Amino acid sequence: MRIPARFAPIVFSALLSAIMVAIVSAFVLATSQGLHSGFLAQWLQSCFTTWPIAFPTVAIVAPWVRGVVGRITA
């Protein structure tokens, strides 16, 4: 099953934001609190509360960033 191309910007935003939230929240938790027995549960909670902010942000900002990059690169 493939997703129609017209949904590519939404799929891109969903995947990019999910990957970034997972990586950044794990890094922040590990550096601020260390790895501990409740790390996984705390990390998942952090991901689930942060992703709803990250997803629309990426969806809104990504087209603007692509335009800026297109203007400043050869």
DRENNU-871594 format. One record per atom (N, C-alpha, C, O): residue in three letters; x, y, z. Coordinates in steps of 0.2 Angstrom, whole numbers, plus 5000, padded with zeros to 4 digits. Layout:
REM residues N
{type ALA | east X | north Y | up Z}
...
END
This chain:
REM residues 74
{type MET | east 5004 | north 4994 | up 5000}
{type MET | east 5000 | north 5000 | up 5000}
{type MET | east 5004 | north 5006 | up 5000}
{type MET | east 5009 | north 5007 | up 5004}
{type ARG | east 5003 | north 5011 | up 4995}
{type ARG | east 5007 | north 5017 | up 4995}
{type ARG | east 5002 | north 5023 | up 4996}
{type ARG | east 4996 | north 5023 | up 4995}
{type ILE | east 5005 | north 5028 | up 4999}
{type ILE | east 5002 | north 5034 | up 5000}
{type ILE | east 5002 | north 5038 | up 4994}
{type ILE | east 5007 | north 5039 | up 4991}
{type PRO | east 4996 | north 5041 | up 4992}
{type PRO | east 4996 | north 5046 | up 4986}
{type PRO | east 5001 | north 5052 | up 4987}
{type PRO | east 5002 | north 5054 | up 4993}
{type ALA | east 5005 | north 5054 | up 4982}
{type ALA | east 5010 | north 5059 | up 4982}
{type ALA | east 5007 | north 5065 | up 4984}
{type ALA | east 5011 | north 5069 | up 4987}
{type ARG | east 5001 | north 5067 | up 4984}
{type ARG | east 4998 | north 5073 | up 4986}
{type ARG | east 4999 | north 5074 | up 4994}
{type ARG | east 4998 | north 5079 | up 4996}
{type PHE | east 5000 | north 5068 | up 4997}
{type PHE | east 5000 | north 5068 | up 5004}
{type PHE | east 5008 | north 5069 | up 5006}
{type PHE | east 5009 | north 5068 | up 5012}
{type ALA | east 5012 | north 5069 | up 5002}
{type ALA | east 5020 | north 5069 | up 5003}
{type ALA | east 5022 | north 5074 | up 5008}
{type ALA | east 5025 | north 5073 | up 5013}
{type PRO | east 5019 | north 5081 | up 5008}
{type PRO | east 5021 | north 5085 | up 5013}
{type PRO | east 5019 | north 5084 | up 5020}
{type PRO | east 5023 | north 5085 | up 5025}
{type ILE | east 5013 | north 5081 | up 5021}
{type ILE | east 5011 | north 5079 | up 5027}
{type ILE | east 5015 | north 5073 | up 5030}
{type ILE | east 5017 | north 5072 | up 5036}
{type VAL | east 5016 | north 5068 | up 5026}
{type VAL | east 5020 | north 5062 | up 5028}
{type VAL | east 5027 | north 5064 | up 5029}
{type VAL | east 5030 | north 5062 | up 5035}
{type PHE | east 5030 | north 5068 | up 5025}
{type PHE | east 5037 | north 5071 | up 5027}
{type PHE | east 5037 | north 5074 | up 5034}
{type PHE | east 5041 | north 5073 | up 5038}
{type SER | east 5032 | north 5079 | up 5035}
{type SER | east 5032 | north 5082 | up 5042}
{type SER | east 5031 | north 5077 | up 5047}
{type SER | east 5034 | north 5078 | up 5053}
{type ALA | east 5026 | north 5072 | up 5046}
{type ALA | east 5025 | north 5068 | up 5052}
{type ALA | east 5031 | north 5064 | up 5053}
{type ALA | east 5033 | north 5063 | up 5059}
{type LEU | east 5035 | north 5061 | up 5048}
{type LEU | east 5041 | north 5057 | up 5049}
{type LEU | east 5046 | north 5061 | up 5052}
{type LEU | east 5050 | north 5059 | up 5057}
{type LEU | east 5048 | north 5067 | up 5049}
{type LEU | east 5053 | north 5071 | up 5052}
{type LEU | east 5052 | north 5073 | up 5059}
{type LEU | east 5057 | north 5073 | up 5063}
{type SER | east 5046 | north 5075 | up 5060}
{type SER | east 5045 | north 5078 | up 5067}
{type SER | east 5045 | north 5072 | up 5072}
{type SER | east 5048 | north 5073 | up 5078}
{type ALA | east 5043 | north 5066 | up 5070}
{type ALA | east 5043 | north 5060 | up 5075}
{type ALA | east 5050 | north 5058 | up 5076}
{type ALA | east 5052 | north 5057 | up 5082}
{type ILE | east 5054 | north 5058 | up 5071}
{type ILE | east 5061 | north 5056 | up 5072}
{type ILE | east 5065 | north 5061 | up 5076}
{type ILE | east 5069 | north 5059 | up 5081}
{type MET | east 5064 | north 5068 | up 5075}
{type MET | east 5067 | north 5073 | up 5078}
{type MET | east 5065 | north 5073 | up 5086}
{type MET | east 5070 | north 5073 | up 5090}
{type VAL | east 5059 | north 5072 | up 5087}
{type VAL | east 5056 | north 5072 | up 5094}
{type VAL | east 5059 | north 5066 | up 5098}
{type VAL | east 5062 | north 5067 | up 5103}
{type ALA | east 5060 | north 5060 | up 5094}
{type ALA | east 5062 | north 5054 | up 5098}
{type ALA | east 5070 | north 5055 | up 5100}
{type ALA | east 5072 | north 5054 | up 5105}
{type ILE | east 5074 | north 5058 | up 5095}
{type ILE | east 5081 | north 5059 | up 5096}
{type ILE | east 5082 | north 5064 | up 5101}
{type ILE | east 5086 | north 5063 | up 5106}
{type VAL | east 5079 | north 5070 | up 5100}
{type VAL | east 5081 | north 5076 | up 5105}
{type VAL | east 5078 | north 5074 | up 5112}
{type VAL | east 5082 | north 5076 | up 5116}
{type SER | east 5072 | north 5071 | up 5112}
{type SER | east 5070 | north 5070 | up 5119}
{type SER | east 5074 | north 5065 | up 5123}
{type SER | east 5075 | north 5065 | up 5129}
{type ALA | east 5076 | north 5060 | up 5119}
{type ALA | east 5080 | north 5055 | up 5122}
{type ALA | east 5087 | north 5058 | up 5124}
{type ALA | east 5090 | north 5057 | up 5130}
{type PHE | east 5090 | north 5062 | up 5120}
{type PHE | east 5096 | north 5066 | up 5122}
{type PHE | east 5095 | north 5070 | up 5128}
{type PHE | east 5099 | north 5070 | up 5133}
{type VAL | east 5090 | north 5074 | up 5128}
{type VAL | east 5089 | north 5079 | up 5134}
{type VAL | east 5088 | north 5075 | up 5140}
{type VAL | east 5091 | north 5077 | up 5145}
{type LEU | east 5084 | north 5070 | up 5140}
{type LEU | east 5083 | north 5066 | up 5146}
{type LEU | east 5089 | north 5063 | up 5148}
{type LEU | east 5090 | north 5062 | up 5154}
{type ALA | east 5093 | north 5060 | up 5144}
{type ALA | east 5099 | north 5056 | up 5146}
{type ALA | east 5104 | north 5061 | up 5149}
{type ALA | east 5107 | north 5059 | up 5154}
{type THR | east 5105 | north 5067 | up 5146}
{type THR | east 5110 | north 5071 | up 5148}
{type THR | east 5107 | north 5075 | up 5155}
{type THR | east 5112 | north 5076 | up 5159}
{type SER | east 5101 | north 5076 | up 5156}
{type SER | east 5099 | north 5079 | up 5162}
{type SER | east 5097 | north 5075 | up 5167}
{type SER | east 5098 | north 5077 | up 5173}
{type GLN | east 5095 | north 5068 | up 5166}
{type GLN | east 5093 | north 5064 | up 5172}
{type GLN | east 5097 | north 5057 | up 5171}
{type GLN | east 5097 | north 5054 | up 5176}
{type GLY | east 5101 | north 5056 | up 5166}
{type GLY | east 5104 | north 5050 | up 5166}
{type GLY | east 5100 | north 5044 | up 5164}
{type GLY | east 5094 | north 5045 | up 5164}
{type LEU | east 5103 | north 5038 | up 5162}
{type LEU | east 5099 | north 5033 | up 5161}
{type LEU | east 5097 | north 5029 | up 5167}
{type LEU | east 5101 | north 5028 | up 5171}
{type HIS | east 5090 | north 5028 | up 5168}
{type HIS | east 5088 | north 5025 | up 5175}
{type HIS | east 5082 | north 5021 | up 5173}
{type HIS | east 5080 | north 5020 | up 5167}
{type SER | east 5080 | north 5017 | up 5178}
{type SER | east 5075 | north 5012 | up 5177}
{type SER | east 5068 | north 5015 | up 5174}
{type SER | east 5065 | north 5011 | up 5170}
{type GLY | east 5066 | north 5021 | up 5175}
{type GLY | east 5060 | north 5024 | up 5172}
{type GLY | east 5061 | north 5028 | up 5166}
{type GLY | east 5057 | north 5031 | up 5163}
{type PHE | east 5067 | north 5027 | up 5163}
{type PHE | east 5069 | north 5031 | up 5157}
{type PHE | east 5065 | north 5030 | up 5151}
{type PHE | east 5062 | north 5035 | up 5148}
{type LEU | east 5063 | north 5024 | up 5150}
{type LEU | east 5059 | north 5022 | up 5144}
{type LEU | east 5052 | north 5025 | up 5144}
{type LEU | east 5050 | north 5028 | up 5140}
{type ALA | east 5049 | north 5024 | up 5150}
{type ALA | east 5042 | north 5027 | up 5151}
{type ALA | east 5042 | north 5035 | up 5151}
{type ALA | east 5038 | north 5038 | up 5148}
{type GLN | east 5047 | north 5038 | up 5154}
{type GLN | east 5048 | north 5045 | up 5154}
{type GLN | east 5049 | north 5048 | up 5147}
{type GLN | east 5047 | north 5053 | up 5145}
{type TRP | east 5054 | north 5044 | up 5143}
{type TRP | east 5055 | north 5046 | up 5136}
{type TRP | east 5049 | north 5046 | up 5132}
{type TRP | east 5047 | north 5050 | up 5128}
{type LEU | east 5045 | north 5040 | up 5132}
{type LEU | east 5039 | north 5040 | up 5128}
{type LEU | east 5034 | north 5045 | up 5130}
{type LEU | east 5031 | north 5048 | up 5126}
{type GLN | east 5033 | north 5047 | up 5136}
{type GLN | east 5029 | north 5052 | up 5139}
{type GLN | east 5031 | north 5059 | up 5136}
{type GLN | east 5027 | north 5063 | up 5133}
{type SER | east 5037 | north 5060 | up 5136}
{type SER | east 5040 | north 5066 | up 5133}
{type SER | east 5039 | north 5066 | up 5125}
{type SER | east 5037 | north 5071 | up 5123}
{type CYS | east 5040 | north 5061 | up 5122}
{type CYS | east 5038 | north 5060 | up 5115}
{type CYS | east 5031 | north 5062 | up 5113}
{type CYS | east 5029 | north 5066 | up 5109}
{type PHE | east 5026 | north 5059 | up 5117}
{type PHE | east 5019 | north 5059 | up 5116}
{type PHE | east 5017 | north 5066 | up 5117}
{type PHE | east 5012 | north 5069 | up 5114}
{type THR | east 5020 | north 5070 | up 5122}
{type THR | east 5018 | north 5077 | up 5123}
{type THR | east 5021 | north 5082 | up 5119}
{type THR | east 5018 | north 5087 | up 5118}
{type THR | east 5027 | north 5080 | up 5116}
{type THR | east 5030 | north 5085 | up 5112}
{type THR | east 5028 | north 5085 | up 5105}
{type THR | east 5028 | north 5090 | up 5101}
{type TRP | east 5027 | north 5079 | up 5102}
{type TRP | east 5026 | north 5078 | up 5095}
{type TRP | east 5020 | north 5082 | up 5092}
{type TRP | east 5020 | north 5084 | up 5087}
{type PRO | east 5014 | north 5083 | up 5096}
{type PRO | east 5009 | north 5087 | up 5094}
{type PRO | east 5011 | north 5094 | up 5092}
{type PRO | east 5008 | north 5098 | up 5089}
{type ILE | east 5016 | north 5096 | up 5095}
{type ILE | east 5019 | north 5103 | up 5094}
{type ILE | east 5024 | north 5103 | up 5088}
{type ILE | east 5023 | north 5107 | up 5084}
{type ALA | east 5028 | north 5098 | up 5088}
{type ALA | east 5033 | north 5097 | up 5083}
{type ALA | east 5030 | north 5096 | up 5076}
{type ALA | east 5032 | north 5099 | up 5071}
{type PHE | east 5025 | north 5092 | up 5075}
{type PHE | east 5022 | north 5090 | up 5069}
{type PHE | east 5019 | north 5096 | up 5065}
{type PHE | east 5021 | north 5098 | up 5059}
{type PRO | east 5015 | north 5100 | up 5068}
{type PRO | east 5012 | north 5106 | up 5064}
{type PRO | east 5018 | north 5111 | up 5063}
{type PRO | east 5018 | north 5115 | up 5058}
{type THR | east 5023 | north 5112 | up 5068}
{type THR | east 5028 | north 5116 | up 5067}
{type THR | east 5032 | north 5115 | up 5061}
{type THR | east 5034 | north 5119 | up 5057}
{type VAL | east 5034 | north 5108 | up 5060}
{type VAL | east 5038 | north 5106 | up 5054}
{type VAL | east 5033 | north 5107 | up 5048}
{type VAL | east 5036 | north 5109 | up 5043}
{type ALA | east 5027 | north 5106 | up 5048}
{type ALA | east 5022 | north 5106 | up 5042}
{type ALA | east 5022 | north 5113 | up 5040}
{type ALA | east 5022 | north 5115 | up 5034}
{type ILE | east 5022 | north 5118 | up 5045}
{type ILE | east 5022 | north 5125 | up 5043}
{type ILE | east 5029 | north 5128 | up 5041}
{type ILE | east 5029 | north 5132 | up 5036}
{type VAL | east 5034 | north 5126 | up 5044}
{type VAL | east 5040 | north 5129 | up 5043}
{type VAL | east 5044 | north 5126 | up 5037}
{type VAL | east 5048 | north 5130 | up 5034}
{type ALA | east 5043 | north 5120 | up 5036}
{type ALA | east 5047 | north 5116 | up 5031}
{type ALA | east 5047 | north 5120 | up 5024}
{type ALA | east 5052 | north 5120 | up 5021}
{type PRO | east 5041 | north 5122 | up 5022}
{type PRO | east 5041 | north 5125 | up 5015}
{type PRO | east 5045 | north 5131 | up 5015}
{type PRO | east 5048 | north 5133 | up 5010}
{type TRP | east 5045 | north 5135 | up 5020}
{type TRP | east 5048 | north 5141 | up 5021}
{type TRP | east 5056 | north 5140 | up 5021}
{type TRP | east 5060 | north 5143 | up 5017}
{type VAL | east 5058 | north 5135 | up 5024}
{type VAL | east 5065 | north 5133 | up 5025}
{type VAL | east 5067 | north 5131 | up 5018}
{type VAL | east 5073 | north 5132 | up 5016}
{type ARG | east 5063 | north 5127 | up 5014}
{type ARG | east 5065 | north 5125 | up 5008}
{type ARG | east 5066 | north 5131 | up 5003}
{type ARG | east 5071 | north 5131 | up 4999}
{type GLY | east 5062 | north 5136 | up 5004}
{type GLY | east 5062 | north 5142 | up 5000}
{type GLY | east 5069 | north 5146 | up 5001}
{type GLY | east 5072 | north 5148 | up 4997}
{type VAL | east 5070 | north 5146 | up 5008}
{type VAL | east 5076 | north 5150 | up 5010}
{type VAL | east 5083 | north 5146 | up 5007}
{type VAL | east 5087 | north 5149 | up 5004}
{type VAL | east 5083 | north 5140 | up 5008}
{type VAL | east 5088 | north 5136 | up 5005}
{type VAL | east 5089 | north 5136 | up 4998}
{type VAL | east 5095 | north 5137 | up 4995}
{type GLY | east 5084 | north 5136 | up 4994}
{type GLY | east 5084 | north 5137 | up 4987}
{type GLY | east 5087 | north 5144 | up 4985}
{type GLY | east 5090 | north 5144 | up 4980}
{type ARG | east 5085 | north 5149 | up 4989}
{type ARG | east 5088 | north 5156 | up 4987}
{type ARG | east 5095 | north 5157 | up 4989}
{type ARG | east 5099 | north 5161 | up 4986}
{type ILE | east 5098 | north 5153 | up 4994}
{type ILE | east 5104 | north 5154 | up 4996}
{type ILE | east 5109 | north 5149 | up 4994}
{type ILE | east 5115 | north 5150 | up 4995}
{type THR | east 5107 | north 5144 | up 4990}
{type THR | east 5112 | north 5139 | up 4987}
{type THR | east 5112 | north 5140 | up 4980}
{type THR | east 5107 | north 5142 | up 4976}
{type ALA | east 5118 | north 5138 | up 4977}
{type ALA | east 5119 | north 5138 | up 4970}
{type ALA | east 5115 | north 5133 | up 4966}
{type ALA | east 5116 | north 5133 | up 4960}
END
